[in-house]
Every structure is written in C-alpha cells, then in structure tokens.
Amino acid sequence: MDVMLLDDAVYLRGLWFKRDNQGHLRVWRRFLFDFTATGEERYTGRVIMLGASIIHMELEPHRF
C-alpha cells in the first residue's frame, strides 16, 4: 500500500475466540498501528485477524 509503519509498533487491542466458516475455533485479534504515507503526517490503521488470516484491514484516509 506504499505506507510506512511508524514507531515499529503494532498494538493488540482485542483478543477473543471465534469460529471460522468451517466451524473451527480460532483466535480473533484486533491490532492498531500508526503509519505515514508522506513522512509528515500520522494516521491510524487497523487490522483484524482470525487465526493466521487477515479478515479486515482499514487505513484512515491519508495523503499520497
């Protein structure tokens, strides 16, 4: 996505157990991180994972 992770940090903001589409119990995790596209401004990104798969990724609107 041509953005840079800031502070080399990803923060765990949620942890649950949830079943996947096949009914298997997996760990559901939500992470927050700060990123920049221009090097001048800071934005927040979010990633939700179920097991080892990314099921949702969201970046705040940002400049290119």
PDB file of N, CA, C and O in Angstrom:
ATOM      1  N   MET A   1       0.817  -1.190   0.000  1.00  0.00           N
ATOM      2  CA  MET A   1       0.000   0.000   0.000  1.00  0.00           C
ATOM      3  C   MET A   1       0.861   1.253   0.000  1.00  0.00           C
ATOM      4  O   MET A   1       0.341   2.369   0.015  1.00  0.00           O
ATOM      5  N   ASP A   2       2.154   1.072  -0.017  1.00  0.00           N
ATOM      6  CA  ASP A   2       3.102   2.176  -0.101  1.00  0.00           C
ATOM      7  C   ASP A   2       2.974   3.143   1.069  1.00  0.00           C
ATOM      8  O   ASP A   2       2.966   4.359   0.878  1.00  0.00           O
ATOM      9  N   VAL A   3       2.874   2.599   2.285  1.00  0.00           N
ATOM     10  CA  VAL A   3       2.883   3.395   3.512  1.00  0.00           C
ATOM     11  C   VAL A   3       3.989   2.863   4.413  1.00  0.00           C
ATOM     12  O   VAL A   3       4.482   1.753   4.212  1.00  0.00           O
ATOM     13  N   MET A   4       4.378   3.663   5.410  1.00  0.00           N
ATOM     14  CA  MET A   4       5.455   3.275   6.309  1.00  0.00           C
ATOM     15  C   MET A   4       4.917   3.174   7.739  1.00  0.00           C
ATOM     16  O   MET A   4       4.240   4.079   8.228  1.00  0.00           O
ATOM     17  N   LEU A   5       5.229   2.065   8.392  1.00  0.00           N
ATOM     18  CA  LEU A   5       4.865   1.852   9.789  1.00  0.00           C
ATOM     19  C   LEU A   5       5.688   2.791  10.658  1.00  0.00           C
ATOM     20  O   LEU A   5       6.904   2.887  10.493  1.00  0.00           O
ATOM     21  N   LEU A   6       5.035   3.481  11.579  1.00  0.00           N
ATOM     22  CA  LEU A   6       5.730   4.392  12.489  1.00  0.00           C
ATOM     23  C   LEU A   6       5.980   3.733  13.827  1.00  0.00           C
ATOM     24  O   LEU A   6       5.191   2.897  14.267  1.00  0.00           O
ATOM     25  N   ASP A   7       7.051   4.095  14.468  1.00  0.00           N
ATOM     26  CA  ASP A   7       7.410   3.640  15.817  1.00  0.00           C
ATOM     27  C   ASP A   7       7.693   2.144  15.890  1.00  0.00           C
ATOM     28  O   ASP A   7       7.915   1.626  16.985  1.00  0.00           O
ATOM     29  N   ASP A   8       7.695   1.432  14.766  1.00  0.00           N
ATOM     30  CA  ASP A   8       7.921  -0.021  14.751  1.00  0.00           C
ATOM     31  C   ASP A   8       7.051  -0.738  15.780  1.00  0.00           C
ATOM     32  O   ASP A   8       7.504  -1.666  16.449  1.00  0.00           O
ATOM     33  N   ALA A   9       5.801  -0.301  15.899  1.00  0.00           N
ATOM     34  CA  ALA A   9       4.926  -0.865  16.925  1.00  0.00           C
ATOM     35  C   ALA A   9       3.544  -1.154  16.366  1.00  0.00           C
ATOM     36  O   ALA A   9       2.969  -0.361  15.621  1.00  0.00           O
ATOM     37  N   VAL A  10       3.030  -2.320  16.751  1.00  0.00           N
ATOM     38  CA  VAL A  10       1.653  -2.721  16.462  1.00  0.00           C
ATOM     39  C   VAL A  10       1.040  -3.100  17.803  1.00  0.00           C
ATOM     40  O   VAL A  10       1.616  -3.889  18.552  1.00  0.00           O
ATOM     41  N   TYR A  11      -0.129  -2.540  18.107  1.00  0.00           N
ATOM     42  CA  TYR A  11      -0.731  -2.709  19.422  1.00  0.00           C
ATOM     43  C   TYR A  11      -1.922  -3.658  19.363  1.00  0.00           C
ATOM     44  O   TYR A  11      -2.830  -3.469  18.553  1.00  0.00           O
ATOM     45  N   LEU A  12      -1.920  -4.668  20.213  1.00  0.00           N
ATOM     46  CA  LEU A  12      -3.050  -5.585  20.334  1.00  0.00           C
ATOM     47  C   LEU A  12      -4.153  -4.879  21.107  1.00  0.00           C
ATOM     48  O   LEU A  12      -3.945  -4.461  22.245  1.00  0.00           O
ATOM     49  N   ARG A  13      -5.343  -4.742  20.488  1.00  0.00           N
ATOM     50  CA  ARG A  13      -6.444  -4.027  21.120  1.00  0.00           C
ATOM     51  C   ARG A  13      -7.653  -4.918  21.408  1.00  0.00           C
ATOM     52  O   ARG A  13      -8.626  -4.463  22.008  1.00  0.00           O
ATOM     53  N   GLY A  14      -7.599  -6.172  20.989  1.00  0.00           N
ATOM     54  CA  GLY A  14      -8.710  -7.072  21.271  1.00  0.00           C
ATOM     55  C   GLY A  14      -8.288  -8.511  21.037  1.00  0.00           C
ATOM     56  O   GLY A  14      -7.504  -8.797  20.132  1.00  0.00           O
ATOM     57  N   LEU A  15      -8.808  -9.413  21.854  1.00  0.00           N
ATOM     58  CA  LEU A  15      -8.459 -10.831  21.753  1.00  0.00           C
ATOM     59  C   LEU A  15      -9.664 -11.653  22.190  1.00  0.00           C
ATOM     60  O   LEU A  15     -10.119 -11.534  23.328  1.00  0.00           O
ATOM     61  N   TRP A  16     -10.183 -12.485  21.292  1.00  0.00           N
ATOM     62  CA  TRP A  16     -11.312 -13.353  21.570  1.00  0.00           C
ATOM     63  C   TRP A  16     -11.123 -14.676  20.849  1.00  0.00           C
ATOM     64  O   TRP A  16     -10.207 -14.829  20.041  1.00  0.00           O
ATOM     65  N   PHE A  17     -11.981 -15.616  21.141  1.00  0.00           N
ATOM     66  CA  PHE A  17     -12.068 -16.857  20.378  1.00  0.00           C
ATOM     67  C   PHE A  17     -13.326 -16.793  19.531  1.00  0.00           C
ATOM     68  O   PHE A  17     -14.384 -16.386  20.010  1.00  0.00           O
ATOM     69  N   LYS A  18     -13.211 -17.195  18.273  1.00  0.00           N
ATOM     70  CA  LYS A  18     -14.329 -17.129  17.353  1.00  0.00           C
ATOM     71  C   LYS A  18     -14.219 -18.288  16.375  1.00  0.00           C
ATOM     72  O   LYS A  18     -13.117 -18.750  16.077  1.00  0.00           O
ATOM     73  N   ARG A  19     -15.344 -18.756  15.879  1.00  0.00           N
ATOM     74  CA  ARG A  19     -15.326 -19.851  14.908  1.00  0.00           C
ATOM     75  C   ARG A  19     -15.206 -19.310  13.491  1.00  0.00           C
ATOM     76  O   ARG A  19     -15.797 -18.285  13.151  1.00  0.00           O
ATOM     77  N   ASP A  20     -14.432 -20.012  12.668  1.00  0.00           N
ATOM     78  CA  ASP A  20     -14.299 -19.620  11.266  1.00  0.00           C
ATOM     79  C   ASP A  20     -15.457 -20.215  10.462  1.00  0.00           C
ATOM     80  O   ASP A  20     -16.365 -20.819  11.033  1.00  0.00           O
ATOM     81  N   ASN A  21     -15.426 -20.046   9.146  1.00  0.00           N
ATOM     82  CA  ASN A  21     -16.517 -20.531   8.287  1.00  0.00           C
ATOM     83  C   ASN A  21     -16.677 -22.047   8.304  1.00  0.00           C
ATOM     84  O   ASN A  21     -17.758 -22.557   8.008  1.00  0.00           O
ATOM     85  N   GLN A  22     -15.624 -22.766   8.644  1.00  0.00           N
ATOM     86  CA  GLN A  22     -15.696 -24.229   8.727  1.00  0.00           C
ATOM     87  C   GLN A  22     -16.061 -24.717  10.135  1.00  0.00           C
ATOM     88  O   GLN A  22     -16.149 -25.922  10.369  1.00  0.00           O
ATOM     89  N   GLY A  23     -16.272 -23.792  11.063  1.00  0.00           N
ATOM     90  CA  GLY A  23     -16.668 -24.145  12.416  1.00  0.00           C
ATOM     91  C   GLY A  23     -15.510 -24.401  13.360  1.00  0.00           C
ATOM     92  O   GLY A  23     -15.727 -24.787  14.508  1.00  0.00           O
ATOM     93  N   HIS A  24     -14.276 -24.193  12.899  1.00  0.00           N
ATOM     94  CA  HIS A  24     -13.107 -24.390  13.758  1.00  0.00           C
ATOM     95  C   HIS A  24     -12.900 -23.173  14.663  1.00  0.00           C
ATOM     96  O   HIS A  24     -13.063 -22.031  14.231  1.00  0.00           O
ATOM     97  N   LEU A  25     -12.543 -23.428  15.903  1.00  0.00           N
ATOM     98  CA  LEU A  25     -12.297 -22.360  16.860  1.00  0.00           C
ATOM     99  C   LEU A  25     -10.941 -21.722  16.564  1.00  0.00           C
ATOM    100  O   LEU A  25      -9.932 -22.423  16.491  1.00  0.00           O
ATOM    101  N   ARG A  26     -10.909 -20.407  16.393  1.00  0.00           N
ATOM    102  CA  ARG A  26      -9.691 -19.661  16.067  1.00  0.00           C
ATOM    103  C   ARG A  26      -9.552 -18.475  17.017  1.00  0.00           C
ATOM    104  O   ARG A  26     -10.512 -18.070  17.672  1.00  0.00           O
ATOM    105  N   VAL A  27      -8.353 -17.933  17.077  1.00  0.00           N
ATOM    106  CA  VAL A  27      -8.109 -16.727  17.863  1.00  0.00           C
ATOM    107  C   VAL A  27      -8.421 -15.523  16.979  1.00  0.00           C
ATOM    108  O   VAL A  27      -7.881 -15.401  15.880  1.00  0.00           O
ATOM    109  N   TRP A  28      -9.298 -14.631  17.460  1.00  0.00           N
ATOM    110  CA  TRP A  28      -9.656 -13.384  16.782  1.00  0.00           C
ATOM    111  C   TRP A  28      -8.867 -12.279  17.458  1.00  0.00           C
ATOM    112  O   TRP A  28      -8.907 -12.138  18.680  1.00  0.00           O
ATOM    113  N   ARG A  29      -8.136 -11.481  16.649  1.00  0.00           N
ATOM    114  CA  ARG A  29      -7.314 -10.409  17.209  1.00  0.00           C
ATOM    115  C   ARG A  29      -7.520  -9.121  16.421  1.00  0.00           C
ATOM    116  O   ARG A  29      -7.681  -9.142  15.200  1.00  0.00           O
ATOM    117  N   ARG A  30      -7.512  -7.996  17.141  1.00  0.00           N
ATOM    118  CA  ARG A  30      -7.601  -6.676  16.516  1.00  0.00           C
ATOM    119  C   ARG A  30      -6.359  -5.890  16.903  1.00  0.00           C
ATOM    120  O   ARG A  30      -6.023  -5.782  18.082  1.00  0.00           O
ATOM    121  N   PHE A  31      -5.675  -5.340  15.894  1.00  0.00           N
ATOM    122  CA  PHE A  31      -4.452  -4.584  16.101  1.00  0.00           C
ATOM    123  C   PHE A  31      -4.618  -3.153  15.604  1.00  0.00           C
ATOM    124  O   PHE A  31      -5.340  -2.904  14.638  1.00  0.00           O
ATOM    125  N   LEU A  32      -3.948  -2.218  16.266  1.00  0.00           N
ATOM    126  CA  LEU A  32      -3.867  -0.831  15.821  1.00  0.00           C
ATOM    127  C   LEU A  32      -2.400  -0.489  15.582  1.00  0.00           C
ATOM    128  O   LEU A  32      -1.510  -1.017  16.247  1.00  0.00           O
ATOM    129  N   PHE A  33      -2.165   0.402  14.619  1.00  0.00           N
ATOM    130  CA  PHE A  33      -0.808   0.848  14.341  1.00  0.00           C
ATOM    131  C   PHE A  33      -0.871   2.243  13.731  1.00  0.00           C
ATOM    132  O   PHE A  33      -1.902   2.652  13.199  1.00  0.00           O
ATOM    133  N   ASP A  34       0.234   2.961  13.815  1.00  0.00           N
ATOM    134  CA  ASP A  34       0.341   4.287  13.208  1.00  0.00           C
ATOM    135  C   ASP A  34       1.184   4.165  11.945  1.00  0.00           C
ATOM    136  O   ASP A  34       2.156   3.412  11.900  1.00  0.00           O
ATOM    137  N   PHE A  35       0.790   4.924  10.915  1.00  0.00           N
ATOM    138  CA  PHE A  35       1.521   4.877   9.651  1.00  0.00           C
ATOM    139  C   PHE A  35       1.575   6.260   9.032  1.00  0.00           C
ATOM    140  O   PHE A  35       0.855   7.168   9.447  1.00  0.00           O
ATOM    141  N   THR A  36       2.431   6.412   8.043  1.00  0.00           N
ATOM    142  CA  THR A  36       2.520   7.642   7.269  1.00  0.00           C
ATOM    143  C   THR A  36       2.718   7.281   5.804  1.00  0.00           C
ATOM    144  O   THR A  36       3.294   6.242   5.481  1.00  0.00           O
ATOM    145  N   ALA A  37       2.242   8.137   4.937  1.00  0.00           N
ATOM    146  CA  ALA A  37       2.455   7.951   3.504  1.00  0.00           C
ATOM    147  C   ALA A  37       3.434   8.992   2.976  1.00  0.00           C
ATOM    148  O   ALA A  37       4.140   8.747   1.998  1.00  0.00           O
ATOM    149  N   THR A  38       3.476  10.153   3.625  1.00  0.00           N
ATOM    150  CA  THR A  38       4.317  11.254   3.152  1.00  0.00           C
ATOM    151  C   THR A  38       5.511  11.511   4.057  1.00  0.00           C
ATOM    152  O   THR A  38       6.440  12.216   3.662  1.00  0.00           O
ATOM    153  N   GLY A  39       5.505  10.954   5.261  1.00  0.00           N
ATOM    154  CA  GLY A  39       6.556  11.228   6.232  1.00  0.00           C
ATOM    155  C   GLY A  39       6.273  12.445   7.089  1.00  0.00           C
ATOM    156  O   GLY A  39       7.047  12.749   7.997  1.00  0.00           O
ATOM    157  N   GLU A  40       5.184  13.146   6.821  1.00  0.00           N
ATOM    158  CA  GLU A  40       4.869  14.367   7.559  1.00  0.00           C
ATOM    159  C   GLU A  40       3.686  14.213   8.509  1.00  0.00           C
ATOM    160  O   GLU A  40       3.634  14.885   9.539  1.00  0.00           O
ATOM    161  N   GLU A  41       2.746  13.348   8.185  1.00  0.00           N
ATOM    162  CA  GLU A  41       1.535  13.215   8.991  1.00  0.00           C
ATOM    163  C   GLU A  41       1.378  11.794   9.492  1.00  0.00           C
ATOM    164  O   GLU A  41       1.870  10.846   8.880  1.00  0.00           O
ATOM    165  N   ARG A  42       0.685  11.657  10.615  1.00  0.00           N
ATOM    166  CA  ARG A  42       0.476  10.366  11.264  1.00  0.00           C
ATOM    167  C   ARG A  42      -0.994   9.982  11.153  1.00  0.00           C
ATOM    168  O   ARG A  42      -1.884  10.799  11.389  1.00  0.00           O
ATOM    169  N   TYR A  43      -1.228   8.726  10.791  1.00  0.00           N
ATOM    170  CA  TYR A  43      -2.583   8.196  10.668  1.00  0.00           C
ATOM    171  C   TYR A  43      -2.650   6.852  11.391  1.00  0.00           C
ATOM    172  O   TYR A  43      -1.620   6.251  11.699  1.00  0.00           O
ATOM    173  N   THR A  44      -3.871   6.387  11.658  1.00  0.00           N
ATOM    174  CA  THR A  44      -4.071   5.115  12.342  1.00  0.00           C
ATOM    175  C   THR A  44      -4.588   4.067  11.371  1.00  0.00           C
ATOM    176  O   THR A  44      -5.434   4.344  10.520  1.00  0.00           O
ATOM    177  N   GLY A  45      -4.062   2.865  11.517  1.00  0.00           N
ATOM    178  CA  GLY A  45      -4.534   1.725  10.742  1.00  0.00           C
ATOM    179  C   GLY A  45      -5.028   0.643  11.676  1.00  0.00           C
ATOM    180  O   GLY A  45      -4.621   0.577  12.836  1.00  0.00           O
ATOM    181  N   ARG A  46      -5.912  -0.211  11.168  1.00  0.00           N
ATOM    182  CA  ARG A  46      -6.483  -1.304  11.952  1.00  0.00           C
ATOM    183  C   ARG A  46      -6.435  -2.591  11.133  1.00  0.00           C
ATOM    184  O   ARG A  46      -6.687  -2.589   9.928  1.00  0.00           O
ATOM    185  N   VAL A  47      -6.108  -3.676  11.806  1.00  0.00           N
ATOM    186  CA  VAL A  47      -6.097  -4.996  11.171  1.00  0.00           C
ATOM    187  C   VAL A  47      -6.840  -5.957  12.089  1.00  0.00           C
ATOM    188  O   VAL A  47      -6.613  -5.973  13.298  1.00  0.00           O
ATOM    189  N   ILE A  48      -7.733  -6.763  11.503  1.00  0.00           N
ATOM    190  CA  ILE A  48      -8.410  -7.824  12.258  1.00  0.00           C
ATOM    191  C   ILE A  48      -7.986  -9.145  11.643  1.00  0.00           C
ATOM    192  O   ILE A  48      -8.043  -9.334  10.427  1.00  0.00           O
ATOM    193  N   MET A  49      -7.559 -10.059  12.512  1.00  0.00           N
ATOM    194  CA  MET A  49      -7.116 -11.375  12.063  1.00  0.00           C
ATOM    195  C   MET A  49      -7.964 -12.454  12.727  1.00  0.00           C
ATOM    196  O   MET A  49      -8.376 -12.321  13.879  1.00  0.00           O
ATOM    197  N   LEU A  50      -8.214 -13.512  11.984  1.00  0.00           N
ATOM    198  CA  LEU A  50      -8.866 -14.703  12.522  1.00  0.00           C
ATOM    199  C   LEU A  50      -7.912 -15.850  12.244  1.00  0.00           C
ATOM    200  O   LEU A  50      -7.736 -16.259  11.097  1.00  0.00           O
ATOM    201  N   GLY A  51      -7.298 -16.365  13.302  1.00  0.00           N
ATOM    202  CA  GLY A  51      -6.217 -17.330  13.126  1.00  0.00           C
ATOM    203  C   GLY A  51      -5.046 -16.606  12.480  1.00  0.00           C
ATOM    204  O   GLY A  51      -4.635 -15.545  12.951  1.00  0.00           O
ATOM    205  N   ALA A  52      -4.504 -17.172  11.402  1.00  0.00           N
ATOM    206  CA  ALA A  52      -3.378 -16.562  10.692  1.00  0.00           C
ATOM    207  C   ALA A  52      -3.826 -15.714   9.509  1.00  0.00           C
ATOM    208  O   ALA A  52      -2.985 -15.179   8.787  1.00  0.00           O
ATOM    209  N   SER A  53      -5.136 -15.579   9.295  1.00  0.00           N
ATOM    210  CA  SER A  53      -5.663 -14.863   8.135  1.00  0.00           C
ATOM    211  C   SER A  53      -6.120 -13.456   8.496  1.00  0.00           C
ATOM    212  O   SER A  53      -6.761 -13.239   9.525  1.00  0.00           O
ATOM    213  N   ILE A  54      -5.777 -12.500   7.628  1.00  0.00           N
ATOM    214  CA  ILE A  54      -6.292 -11.141   7.777  1.00  0.00           C
ATOM    215  C   ILE A  54      -7.704 -11.128   7.197  1.00  0.00           C
ATOM    216  O   ILE A  54      -7.898 -11.443   6.023  1.00  0.00           O
ATOM    217  N   ILE A  55      -8.691 -10.763   8.022  1.00  0.00           N
ATOM    218  CA  ILE A  55     -10.070 -10.723   7.534  1.00  0.00           C
ATOM    219  C   ILE A  55     -10.563  -9.301   7.297  1.00  0.00           C
ATOM    220  O   ILE A  55     -11.583  -9.099   6.639  1.00  0.00           O
ATOM    221  N   HIS A  56      -9.835  -8.304   7.838  1.00  0.00           N
ATOM    222  CA  HIS A  56     -10.216  -6.908   7.615  1.00  0.00           C
ATOM    223  C   HIS A  56      -8.993  -6.034   7.831  1.00  0.00           C
ATOM    224  O   HIS A  56      -8.227  -6.240   8.772  1.00  0.00           O
ATOM    225  N   MET A  57      -8.816  -5.055   6.950  1.00  0.00           N
ATOM    226  CA  MET A  57      -7.749  -4.075   7.107  1.00  0.00           C
ATOM    227  C   MET A  57      -8.305  -2.712   6.742  1.00  0.00           C
ATOM    228  O   MET A  57      -8.985  -2.565   5.727  1.00  0.00           O
ATOM    229  N   GLU A  58      -8.020  -1.724   7.559  1.00  0.00           N
ATOM    230  CA  GLU A  58      -8.571  -0.390   7.349  1.00  0.00           C
ATOM    231  C   GLU A  58      -7.480   0.646   7.627  1.00  0.00           C
ATOM    232  O   GLU A  58      -6.807   0.596   8.657  1.00  0.00           O
ATOM    233  N   LEU A  59      -7.320   1.577   6.698  1.00  0.00           N
ATOM    234  CA  LEU A  59      -6.416   2.702   6.872  1.00  0.00           C
ATOM    235  C   LEU A  59      -7.223   3.982   6.854  1.00  0.00           C
ATOM    236  O   LEU A  59      -8.112   4.148   6.020  1.00  0.00           O
ATOM    237  N   GLU A  60      -6.917   4.896   7.777  1.00  0.00           N
ATOM    238  CA  GLU A  60      -7.592   6.200   7.751  1.00  0.00           C
ATOM    239  C   GLU A  60      -7.302   6.881   6.425  1.00  0.00           C
ATOM    240  O   GLU A  60      -6.242   6.659   5.841  1.00  0.00           O
ATOM    241  N   PRO A  61      -8.220   7.706   5.938  1.00  0.00           N
ATOM    242  CA  PRO A  61      -7.935   8.471   4.722  1.00  0.00           C
ATOM    243  C   PRO A  61      -6.649   9.275   4.899  1.00  0.00           C
ATOM    244  O   PRO A  61      -6.464   9.947   5.914  1.00  0.00           O
ATOM    245  N   HIS A  62      -5.766   9.203   3.910  1.00  0.00           N
ATOM    246  CA  HIS A  62      -4.459   9.840   4.034  1.00  0.00           C
ATOM    247  C   HIS A  62      -3.997  10.391   2.680  1.00  0.00           C
ATOM    248  O   HIS A  62      -4.498   9.999   1.626  1.00  0.00           O
ATOM    249  N   ARG A  63      -3.045  11.292   2.739  1.00  0.00           N
ATOM    250  CA  ARG A  63      -2.456  11.871   1.535  1.00  0.00           C
ATOM    251  C   ARG A  63      -1.472  10.885   0.927  1.00  0.00           C
ATOM    252  O   ARG A  63      -0.865  10.073   1.624  1.00  0.00           O
ATOM    253  N   PHE A  64      -1.328  10.977  -0.394  1.00  0.00           N
ATOM    254  CA  PHE A  64      -0.367  10.126  -1.104  1.00  0.00           C
ATOM    255  C   PHE A  64       0.899  10.874  -1.373  1.00  0.00           C
ATOM    256  O   PHE A  64       1.828  10.323  -1.963  1.00  0.00           O
TER     257      PHE A  64
END
